[in-house]
């Protein structure tokens, strides 16, 4: 029973990790919570749904296309919403409000365009689980886990091993000094949003495959935020760690206590972390820079 | 028809009370509160349950609702207001969602998702309207007091405000407390206007709508919030047909306001005798106003 819960926790945790990484990435560079992140996830999820069920595209191509599509939407949001604010050096509050505006706009547009129905992805993998002793592992869970493992590895290679990744880290460390060093912040931030949108789209598609797709699924961002806070806002390894912790706590809470109180447990962890360890498990202890 | 107009007056007054708190907290103190509906739910359920299940008189229930909203804001605000704004925004969002979840699951007390029907209703919207306008005037005075100016300083640059000796966590907690009080009051009044309460009345959509009223009117103006509350409460009534597009338009409008005119409709203009005189002069005797300006 406990092993089974751990497997379930890893599976949902890996989906949260995909969402939280993009969230943390944007946070590390622009220092604000992108509340529209969840709506990008929803768009990616719907793209995947229509590619798979209406256009009958093969699974890997649908995965790639919805990733790129969500990335482009995220870049467009940055271009038209956040860039003017950034160039004006607007306070963080304005970024958050603009993000909320995008979130409200996209979510309600999706409710009108896609109708407020829950949609189920077509069956891609056989439902019969792989049994290892006492534990039953769903084939879909396994696929989700490996897809997120691979994409997180590729993402971390990109950020820690390439020239562009170094530029992203430099911009996250100090925006102004990085731009003095010949890094074009507009390009770097565009790429950050593309990466964040891509991982969100992928996460949305994986979530849609495991559960369902619906216009207000963007509310999942709050889970990503909790995961990012637990791990330390702005830290990518922290976001992954926090996601797995959150996934575990949620499956154990719904397994042993009650599934209707599952979200209360997530909020409780966040409050405890905020009170006792505000910089999270792996976050740097930073104070606000003037 | 009179009942219809009465309904709009009720809704306007209730929205205005809640928006005034939010204007102080988000507009003037700069703490982005995402969970206004949660505080309203606390006020509504406190008053609704006290009057219906315990049998307290209506006015006492409303006062207790307001106090409940204020008291709950302290444990939420104290740990989160000291941290960066993002934590606060998500903590308030989490609080509102947690309140909704608890109300939906404590079936034996709150009636679960079906809510509490048959709550005593108020006779006339006039006292509510007067109360709302009184609160508008009080917030107007508060904002131009020492406390209010400290709040504005915190919004503009918290570190600089700390340097000149403003106790920013304390000021933010006071704003949050006042916001909780007003939200609880608005929630209690809503319960006694509608006559029944359900958790779904206090969802994310409600919080978003209230914060949009503050942003739309101008985050630096209490009068702006008043005008936008009038417009955004009566507009949906006039445009019933386009109601599904309303929130889409609101979202887009918020982005456009942030990009093009972040100070909102009125900027920092306030309704005051001097400002009205200035408008009068501008309109009718331009020469005189030009001379005065010089």
Interface residues (C-beta under 8 A of the other chain):
Chain A: X27 X32 X33 X80 X81 X84 X85 X90 X91 X92 X93 X94 X96 X97 X98 X100 X101 X102 X103 X104 X105 X106 X107 X108 X109 X111 X112 X219 X222 X225 X226 X229 X233 X260 X261 X263 X264 X267 X270 X271 X274 X275 X278 X288 X290
Chain B: X26 X30 X32 X34 X79 X80 X83 X84 X85 X86 X87 X89 X90 X91 X93 X94 X95 X97 X98 X101 X102 X104 X105 X155 X157 X158 X159 X160 X204 X208 X211 X212 X215 X244 X245 X247 X248 X250 X251 X252 X253 X254 X255 X257 X258 X259 X262
